[in-house]
Amino acid sequence: DDRNNYNYPTSGNYLEVLALPNYKFTGSDFEFTRFSLDYVKFLSYKKNVLAVNLFAVSLLGDPPFNEMAFIGGRNKMRGFFEGRFRDRNLLMTQVEYRRFLFWKLGVVAFVGYGVVANTPSEYALNQIKGSGGLGLRYRLNSEEKINIRLDYGIGEGGNNGIYLTIGEAF
């Protein structure tokens, strides 16, 4: 993690690689391992910020439904309900353009594409889901660069969502 700010990065990279085992001997009711990779790159020019997110999940074993990889929600492909598409494997990418305008106000535009499948060999181009949208930002704390986020996301098939939260999606 070499981002220049945790709350509103304008440069740097963030990489998280996880392997989370869940086994009966560790207290779990299920036996599975979750592997995930989350990478974000931040680029900026003057007041313009481009954030690019790559996210992948693979589950081995017998995960319960609520632990499956999913598309949707306030952070991963806004425009789909959280968990709208679930399976054992997920590949997703998101891009967000951010710009502060004046005073404490900013705007964003975002787009994302993702696919879920039971096995990696079942990924198919015709199964890729897309979403996009626009958002407003209000700088709640200028020193720490904490924003209130209001986003409107539109997903394929008439899905959409309004998200009001604190902090950036990624």
Secondary structure, DSSP 8 states (H G I E B T S, - for coil): ---S-SSS-SSEEEEEEEEEEE-GGGT-SS-EEEEEEEEEEEEEETTEEEEEEEEEEEEEE---GGGSEEE-SSSSSTTS-TTSEEESEEEEEEEEEEEEEETTEEEEEEEEEEEEESSGGG--GGG-EEEEEEEEEEEEETTTTEEEEEEEEEEGGGEEEEEEEES---
